[in-house]
Every structure is written in structure tokens, then in C-alpha cells.
Amino acid sequence: MNTYKTSEVAEMIGIHPNTVRLYEKLELIPKAQRLANGYRVFTDFHVAQLRLARIAFQIEVLQNGLRKKVVDIVKVSATGDFDSARRLTEEYLKQLRRERLQAEAAVNITERILSGERVENTHFMKRKEVSVYLGISMDTLRNWEMNGLLAVKRKENGYRVYTDEDLQRLTIIRTLRVANYSLEAILRMLSQLSKNPQADIRELLNTPDEEANIITACDKLISSLKEAVKNAQLMIEMLKDMKTKFK
């Protein structure tokens, strides 16, 4: 197997030598052997692992545990357990696809709200059912309610009841959180949208992009998720190849 210096590996990958050292410190690549003079010695495995990491972190969707899953994949691969890393990547890929469906749903819901369409509340769900339906924790739901993003009705017995309208609003909130918008920005945007569905909401997120609104935010997330799906598929192929070469 070929061996390389830190600077050589960095040049091959197109990163700074300090980044190589940082990846080693964070256990994103195997620990390099050292020569008597203290210099690190890297192998083809390190090069392949760095390429995997670069693909993994190229598109970062930070919310809903996706970032942690990517880090876990890379760390497991660094140990040489390519089968487990591949299984984790396949699970990550499934979640990316679910997130994309949620984002597309949020776009459709927002477009219907802006068109003035009314929602008929024909279904009623408990908090636990909503948690499962949206794939979020009950604590997250409580947090959103405490921050004023949603006012949930209660039955006479005190139990919360979520309506179809609530689920639509929660779908939008969930997608914007995955897109890394703050609760404050989401509240400001949804409050304005509730007051006047025909309002110009382009400035409500207070971002550098003057065209920012719910639909464009979701569209950007959908684009990022599409790229992340492609990268996850590539990672699966890379892990298969790494297993063949380095197992």
C-alpha cells in the first residue's frame, strides 16, 4: 500500500494540511502511524476516507439529526467497519427522502394558504400521534407551542387536540426548522401569513436574500436534499469499493 506525507494527502484531496490533522483529531479518518521523527504516515485508506468525508459533508442539513448521522457514518467507516457504515448511510438516505417529501408538502400547503383555500378540520390527533406522524419528538412539539408557534385546542378533559389546520402549520414549521431557520423568524413569518394570506412575506425571515419567503426557503431545502441524496448514493458505492480494497 502506498504511503503519503500530510502535505501530499492534503494536495491530493484539495484541502489544507491542518484540515487533515483536524480530521484525524476528530476521528473522521484513522489515526496515522508516525515515523521516528514524528511525521505522520498516511495510506490509500486515509485518502479514500478523506474523499468519503468530503462528499459526506459537502451538503449539510443541520436539523433533525441529519448532521449527527453523517458524522457517525464517517467515524464508523474510519474504523474499517464498512458494512455498518453502509447500513447507516442507507438509513440516512431514507431519512433524506422523507425530509424531501415533507418539504414538498410544506410548499404545497403554503401555496394553498396563499391562494385563500380554507382547511376543513375533519381529523383530530393527540400529541403522541402527531409526534409519530411528523417524525419529531413530543418535547419538540411542546417547545414550539411554548414559543408561540402554535396554539393547540383542548378538549373538556384537558387533552390537546391537533386539527388538520394544525398539522399543516406544523408541517411548515418542521420544514423550516430543518432548513435551519430560527423559531423567531418562523414565528414572525407565520404570524404575518395568518393575519393576511395575501401579504408580501419576502422580508419576513430577515435574511440577506431579499427573495426569502416560505416557498423559496423550502425550495432551497429541497434542492439541498436532492444533492444530499446524490451524495449519499455515491457514499454507498464508495463504501462498497473501500470494503473491497481495504477490508
For each residue, the residues with C-beta under 8 A, 3 or more apart:
1: 43 44 45
2: 43 44
3: 41 42 43
4: 8 9 12 41 42 43 46 47
5: 8 9 39 40 41 42
6: 9 10 17 20 21 39 40 42
7: 10 11 17
8: 4 5 11 12 42
9: 4 5 6 12 13 20 42 46 47 50
10: 6 7 13 14 15 16 17 19 20
11: 7 8 14
12: 4 8 9 47
13: 9 10 20 47 50 51 54
14: 10 11
15: 10 19 20 50 54
16: 10 19 20
17: 6 7 10 20 21
18: 21 22
19: 10 15 16 22 23
20: 6 9 10 13 15 16 17 23 24 29 42 50
21: 6 17 18 24 25 40
22: 18 19 25 26
23: 19 20 26 28 29 50 53
24: 20 21 27 28 29 30 31 32 40
25: 21 22
26: 22 23
27: 24 31 75 78
28: 23 24 49 53 71 74 75 78
29: 20 23 24 32 46 49 50 53 78
30: 24 45 46 49 78 79 80
31: 24 27
32: 24 29 40 41 42 46
33: 40 41
34: 38 39 40 41
35: 38 39 41
36:
37:
38: 34 35
39: 5 6 34 35
40: 5 6 21 24 32 33 34
41: 3 4 5 32 33 34 35
42: 3 4 5 6 8 9 20 32 46 47
43: 1 2 3 4 46 47
44: 1 2 47 48 245 246
45: 1 30 48 49 80 242 245 246
46: 4 9 29 30 32 42 43 49 50
47: 4 9 12 13 42 43 44 50 51
48: 44 45 51 52 238 241 242 245 246
49: 28 29 30 45 46 52 53 74 77 78 242
50: 9 13 15 20 23 29 46 47 53 54
51: 13 47 48 54 55 238
52: 48 49 55 56 74 77 235 238 239 242
53: 23 28 29 49 50 56 57 74
54: 13 15 50 51 57 58
55: 51 52 58 231 234 235 238
56: 52 53 70 73 74 231 235
57: 53 54 60 70 74
58: 54 55 227 231
59: 224 227 228 231
60: 57 67 70
61: 64 66 67 96 99 178 180 221 224 225 228
62: 66 67 180
63: 66 67 177 178 179 180
64: 61 95 99 135 136 177 178
65: 68 69 95
66: 61 62 63 69 70 92 95 96 99 178 228
67: 60 61 62 63 70 71
68: 65 71 72
69: 65 66 72 73 88 91 92 95
70: 56 57 60 66 67 73 74 92
71: 28 67 68 74 75
72: 68 69 75 76 88
73: 56 69 70 76 77 85 88 89 92 235
74: 28 49 52 53 56 57 70 71 77 78 85
75: 27 28 71 72 78 79
76: 72 73 79 81 84 85 88
77: 49 52 73 74 80 81 82 85 239 242
78: 27 28 29 30 49 74 75
79: 30 75 76
80: 30 45 77 246 247
81: 76 77 84 85
82: 77 85 86 239 240 242 243 246 247
83: 86 87 243
84: 76 81 87 88
85: 73 74 76 77 81 82 88 89 239
86: 82 83 89 90 236 239 240 243
87: 83 84 90 91
88: 69 72 73 76 84 85 91 92
89: 73 85 86 92 93 232 235 236 239
90: 86 87 93 94 236
91: 69 87 88 94 95
92: 66 69 70 73 88 89 95 96 232
93: 89 90 96 97 229 232 233 236
94: 90 91 97 98
95: 64 65 66 69 91 92 98 99
96: 61 66 92 93 99 100 225 228 229 232
97: 93 94 100 101 225 229
98: 94 95 101 102 135
99: 61 64 66 95 96 102 103 178 221 225
100: 96 97 103 104 222 225 226 229
101: 97 98 104 105
102: 98 99 105 106 134 135 171 174 175 178
103: 99 100 106 107 175 178 179 218 221 222 225
104: 100 101 107 108 218 222
105: 101 102 108 109 171 175
106: 102 103 109 110 171 172 174 175 176 214 218
107: 103 104 110 111 214 215 218 219 222
108: 104 105 111 112
109: 105 106 112 113 168 171 172
110: 106 107 113 114 172 193 214 215 218
111: 107 108 114 115 215
112: 108 109 115 117
113: 109 110 116 117 168 193 197
114: 110 111 193 197 198
115: 111 112
116: 113 197 198
117: 112 113
118:
119: 163 164 165 168
120: 164
121: 124 163 164 165
122: 164
123: 163 164 167
124: 121 161 162 163
125: 129 130 133 161 162 167
126: 129 130 159 160 161 162
127: 130 131 138 141 160 162
128: 131 132 138
129: 125 126 132 133 162
130: 125 126 127 133 134 141 162 166 167 170
131: 127 128 134 136 137 138 140 141
132: 128 129 135
133: 125 129 130 167
134: 102 130 131 167 170 171 174
135: 64 98 102 132
136: 64 131 140 141 174
137: 131 140 141
138: 127 128 131 141 142
139: 142 143
140: 131 136 137 143 144
141: 127 130 131 136 137 138 144 145 170
142: 138 139 145 146
143: 139 140 146 147 183
144: 140 141 147 149 150 170 173 183
145: 141 142 148 149 150 151 152
146: 142 143
147: 143 144 183 187
148: 145 151 187
149: 144 145 169 173 183 186 187 190
150: 144 145 166 169 170 173
151: 145 148
152: 145 160 161 162 166
153: 160 161 163
154: 158 159 160 161
155: 158 159 161
156:
157:
158: 154 155
159: 126 154 155
160: 126 127 152 153 154
161: 124 125 126 152 153 154 155
162: 124 125 126 127 129 130 152 166 167 170
163: 119 121 123 124 153 166 167
164: 119 120 121 122 123 167 168
165: 119 121 168 169
166: 130 150 152 162 163 169 170
167: 123 125 130 133 134 162 163 164 170 171
168: 109 113 119 164 165 171 172
169: 149 150 165 166 172 173 190
170: 130 134 141 144 150 162 166 167 173 174
171: 102 105 106 109 134 167 168 174 175
172: 106 109 110 168 169 175 176 190 214
173: 144 149 150 169 170 176 177 186 190
174: 102 106 134 136 170 171 177 178
175: 102 103 105 106 171 172 178 179 217 218 221
176: 106 172 173 179 181 185 186 189 214 217 218
177: 63 64 173 174 180 181 183 186
178: 61 63 64 66 99 102 103 174 175 221
179: 63 103 175 176 217 218 220 221
180: 61 62 63 177
181: 176 177 185 186 205 217
182: 185 186
183: 143 144 147 149 177 186 187
184: 187 188
185: 176 181 182 188 189 204 205 206 207
186: 149 173 176 177 181 182 183 189 190
187: 147 148 149 183 184 190 191
188: 184 185 191 192 204 205 206
189: 176 185 186 192 193 201 204 205 213 214
190: 149 169 172 173 186 187 193 194
191: 187 188 194 195
192: 188 189 195 196 199 201 204
193: 110 113 114 189 190 196 197 199 201 214
194: 190 191 197
195: 191 192 199
196: 192 193 199
197: 113 114 116 193 194
198: 114 116
199: 192 193 195 196
200: 203
201: 189 192 193 204 213 214
202: 210 211 212 213
203: 200 206 210 212
204: 185 188 189 192 201 212 213
205: 181 185 188 189 212 213 217
206: 185 188 203
207: 185 212
208:
209: 212 216
210: 202 203
211: 202 216
212: 202 203 204 205 207 209 216 217
213: 189 201 202 204 205 216 217
214: 106 107 110 172 176 189 193 201 217 218
215: 107 110 111 218 219
216: 209 211 212 213 219 220
217: 175 176 179 181 205 212 213 214 220 221
218: 103 104 106 107 110 175 176 179 214 215 221 222
219: 107 215 216 222 223
220: 179 216 217 223 224
221: 61 99 103 175 178 179 217 218 224 225
222: 100 103 104 107 218 219 225 226
223: 219 220 226 227
224: 59 61 220 221 227 228
225: 61 96 97 99 100 103 221 222 228 229
226: 100 222 223 229 230
227: 58 59 223 224 230 231
228: 59 61 66 96 224 225 231 232
229: 93 96 97 100 225 226 232 233
230: 226 227 233 234
231: 55 56 58 59 227 228 234 235
232: 89 92 93 96 228 229 235 236
233: 93 229 230 236 237
234: 55 230 231 237 238
235: 52 55 56 73 89 231 232 238 239
236: 86 89 90 93 232 233 239 240
237: 233 234 240 241
238: 48 51 52 55 234 235 241 242
239: 52 77 82 85 86 89 235 236 242 243
240: 82 86 236 237 243 244
241: 48 237 238 244 245
242: 45 48 49 52 77 82 238 239 245 246 247
243: 82 83 86 239 240 246 247
244: 240 241 247
245: 44 45 48 241 242
246: 44 45 48 80 82 242 243
247: 80 82 242 243 244
